[in-house]
Amino acid sequence: MDLSLTLIAELLALGLVAGFLAGLLGVGGGMMMVPFMTFILGQRGVPADVSVKMAIATSMATIMFTSISSVRAHHKKGSVRWDLVRGMAPGIVAGGLLAGAGAFALIKGQALALCFALFVGFSATQMLRNRQPKPSRQMPGPPGQGAAGTGIGFLSGLVGAGGAFVSVPFMTWCNVPIHQAVGTSAALGFPIALANTVGYVVGGWNLPPALPGALGHLYLPALLVIASASVTMAPLGARASHAMNVAQLKRVFAVLLYGLASYMLWKGLTA
């Protein structure tokens, strides 16, 4: 598959939208990119099982760049809880490496698509329920944060997302304000993406390239185009998030998650 002008335009548009959403919702853009990259690659003849895995791995790799741009904007607003980042990052790295280098290579693409739909749909439901946490509930101590980080890193590696689909609901459940949860999730996106990308490269090192420019599960031309576009839009999304109230932000987050979960459910069931 050649990197045609049409493909470049599609990837640029995807990167711009994903970057904005990364800043707006702290999602790293992965949950936006995976369904659309799966569609783009599938339209060009890439088998479904391969396209899902390439979309997940490539989307995760772009989060390394988007996260840096997004978190700078959130940090300036004082909405990043760096104490929580330090507490959860070690577990995130462990979980990400376990998923990227182990489980990801063993699970079929259709099953990964169903996992994506399941966990993202669950997260959307938790957001829309808007149940108020007990006033006494707080984030757990370092051991609990490390355990939560391991689960977040592992799940993120399976579905190619920056972890906000789990970390934002988890932190708000623990009485972390929504804007701080979004900003902290943006900061957690970098260790999640780094650990899982290393895992994808290790796990796919001996695979024959599915496309020109592919490195195992990674599609490097798409990574370059999407990352270049997304980093320019993430700060704009971060500024927009602080202009929205909590209820609006939760509704936007939930609607986005439901739409993406529905597509990947259809993809997993029909592939």
C-alpha positions in Angstrom: 0.0 0.0 0.0 1.5 3.3 -1.1 1.3 6.4 1.1 -0.9 8.2 -1.4 -2.0 11.8 -1.1 -5.5 10.6 -0.1 -4.1 8.5 2.7 -1.9 11.4 3.9 -5.0 13.7 4.0 -7.0 11.1 5.9 -4.2 10.6 8.5 -3.7 14.4 8.9 -7.4 14.9 9.5 -7.4 12.0 12.0 -4.3 13.5 13.8 -5.9 16.9 14.1 -9.1 15.6 15.6 -7.4 13.1 17.8 -5.0 15.8 19.1 -7.8 18.1 20.0 -9.7 15.4 21.8 -6.5 14.4 23.6 -6.3 17.8 25.1 -10.0 18.1 25.7 -10.6 14.8 27.4 -7.2 13.5 28.4 -7.7 10.4 26.3 -4.4 10.6 24.4 -6.4 10.3 21.1 -6.0 6.5 21.0 -9.7 5.7 21.3 -10.4 8.0 18.4 -7.6 6.7 16.3 -8.0 3.0 16.7 -11.5 2.7 15.0 -10.7 5.1 12.2 -7.3 3.6 11.5 -8.8 0.2 11.4 -11.3 1.5 8.9 -8.6 3.3 6.8 -6.4 0.2 6.6 -9.3 -2.1 6.0 -10.5 0.0 3.0 -7.1 -0.5 1.5 -7.2 -4.3 1.7 -5.4 -5.0 4.9 -7.0 -8.1 6.6 -9.1 -7.3 9.6 -7.0 -9.3 12.1 -3.9 -7.4 11.0 -5.5 -4.0 10.6 -6.9 -4.0 14.2 -3.5 -4.8 15.6 -1.6 -2.3 13.5 -4.2 0.4 14.4 -3.8 -0.3 18.1 0.0 -0.3 18.1 0.4 2.8 15.8 -2.3 4.7 17.7 -0.6 4.0 21.0 2.8 5.1 19.7 1.4 8.5 18.6 0.2 9.1 22.2 3.8 9.5 23.3 3.9 12.8 21.3 0.3 13.9 21.9 0.6 13.4 25.6 3.6 15.7 25.9 1.8 18.5 24.1 -1.4 18.0 26.0 0.1 17.7 29.5 2.0 21.0 29.1 -1.2 22.8 28.6 -2.9 21.1 31.5 0.1 21.7 33.8 -0.1 25.5 33.1 -3.7 25.3 34.3 -2.6 23.5 37.5 -4.7 20.5 36.7 -2.1 17.7 36.9 -1.8 15.8 40.1 1.9 14.9 39.8 1.8 12.9 43.1 -0.7 10.6 41.5 1.4 10.3 38.3 4.4 9.3 40.4 2.3 6.8 42.3 0.7 5.1 39.3 3.5 5.3 36.7 5.6 2.3 37.9 2.6 0.0 37.7 1.6 1.4 34.4 5.0 0.6 32.9 4.8 -3.0 34.2 1.3 -3.5 32.9 2.1 -1.9 29.6 5.2 -4.1 29.0 3.2 -7.2 30.0 0.4 -6.4 27.5 2.5 -5.1 24.6 5.2 -7.8 24.6 3.0 -10.7 25.7 -0.7 -10.7 25.6 -1.1 -8.5 22.5 0.9 -10.9 20.3 -1.1 -13.9 21.4 -4.7 -12.5 21.1 -6.4 -12.3 17.7 -7.4 -9.0 16.3 -11.1 -9.7 16.5 -10.8 -10.5 20.2 -8.9 -7.2 20.7 -11.7 -5.3 19.0 -14.3 -6.9 21.3 -12.1 -6.0 24.3 -11.9 -2.4 23.1 -15.7 -2.2 22.8 -16.4 -3.8 26.2 -14.1 -1.7 28.3 -14.9 1.6 26.5 -18.6 1.0 26.7 -18.3 0.3 30.4 -16.4 3.5 30.9 -19.0 5.5 29.1 -21.8 4.0 31.2 -19.9 4.8 34.4 -19.6 8.4 33.3 -23.2 8.9 32.3 -24.5 7.3 35.5 -22.9 10.3 37.3 -23.1 8.6 40.7 -21.6 10.8 43.4 -18.8 9.1 45.3 -18.8 8.9 49.0 -17.4 12.1 50.5 -14.9 10.1 52.5 -13.5 8.1 49.6 -10.0 9.1 48.6 -7.3 7.8 46.2 -5.5 4.7 47.7 -1.9 4.9 49.0 1.2 4.1 46.9 0.6 0.3 46.8 -3.0 0.7 45.7 -2.0 3.4 43.1 0.7 1.0 41.8 -1.9 -1.8 41.5 -4.4 0.5 39.7 -1.6 1.6 37.4 -0.7 -2.0 36.4 -4.3 -2.7 35.5 -4.6 0.6 33.5 -1.4 0.0 31.7 -2.4 -3.6 30.8 -5.8 -2.7 29.5 -4.5 0.3 27.6 -2.0 -2.0 25.8 -4.8 -4.3 24.7 -6.9 -1.6 23.2 -4.4 1.0 22.1 -5.7 3.9 24.2 -4.0 6.2 26.6 -5.8 4.9 29.7 -8.2 7.7 30.3 -11.1 5.4 29.6 -10.2 3.7 32.9 -8.2 6.3 34.8 -10.6 9.2 34.5 -13.6 7.3 35.9 -11.4 5.7 38.6 -10.0 9.0 39.8 -13.4 10.8 39.8 -14.8 7.8 41.7 -12.0 8.6 44.3 -13.2 12.2 44.5 -10.5 13.7 42.3 -12.1 16.7 40.5 -12.9 16.0 36.8 -10.5 18.6 35.4 -7.7 17.2 37.6 -8.6 13.7 36.5 -8.4 14.7 32.8 -5.1 16.5 33.3 -3.5 13.7 35.3 -4.7 11.1 32.7 -3.0 13.2 30.0 0.3 13.0 32.0 -0.1 9.2 32.5 -0.5 8.8 28.8 3.2 9.1 28.2 4.4 6.2 30.3 1.5 4.1 29.1 2.4 4.8 25.5 6.2 4.3 25.9 5.9 1.0 27.8 3.3 -0.4 25.4 5.2 0.8 22.2 8.3 -0.9 23.4 6.3 -4.0 24.0 4.7 -3.9 20.6 8.1 -3.6 18.9 9.6 -6.5 21.0 6.5 -8.7 20.4 6.4 -8.0 16.7 10.1 -7.9 16.0 10.2 -11.1 13.9 7.0 -10.5 12.0 7.3 -9.8 8.3 6.2 -6.2 7.5 2.5 -6.2 6.5 3.0 -2.9 4.7 5.9 -0.9 3.3 7.3 1.1 6.3 5.8 -1.2 8.9 7.9 -2.3 11.9 6.2 -5.3 13.4 2.8 -4.0 14.5 3.8 -0.4 14.0 3.0 1.5 10.7 5.7 4.2 10.8 4.4 6.5 8.0 1.1 6.8 9.8 2.8 7.4 13.1 4.8 10.3 11.6 1.8 12.0 9.9 -0.6 11.6 12.8 1.9 12.7 15.5 2.8 15.8 13.5 -0.8 16.9 13.3 -2.0 15.9 16.7 0.7 17.8 18.7 -0.5 21.1 17.2 -4.1 20.6 18.3 -3.7 19.1 21.8 -3.0 22.5 23.5 -6.2 23.9 21.9 -8.2 21.0 23.3 -6.8 21.5 26.7 -7.8 25.2 26.8 -11.3 24.2 25.6 -11.6 21.7 28.4 -11.2 24.4 31.0 -14.0 26.5 29.4 -16.5 23.7 29.8 -18.3 22.8 33.0 -18.1 19.3 34.6 -21.4 18.0 33.3 -20.7 19.0 29.7 -17.2 17.4 29.9 -18.6 14.1 31.2 -21.4 14.0 28.5 -18.9 14.7 25.7 -16.6 12.0 27.0 -19.4 9.4 27.3 -20.9 10.1 23.9 -17.5 9.8 22.3 -16.8 6.5 24.0 -20.2 5.0 23.0 -19.6 5.8 19.4 -16.2 4.3 19.2 -17.2 1.2 21.2 -20.1 0.6 18.8 -17.9 0.6 15.8 -15.3 -1.7 17.3 -18.1 -4.1 18.5 -19.4 -4.3 14.9 -15.8 -4.8 13.6 -15.1 -7.6 16.1 -18.4 -9.4 15.4 -18.3 -9.2 11.6 -14.5 -9.6 10.9 
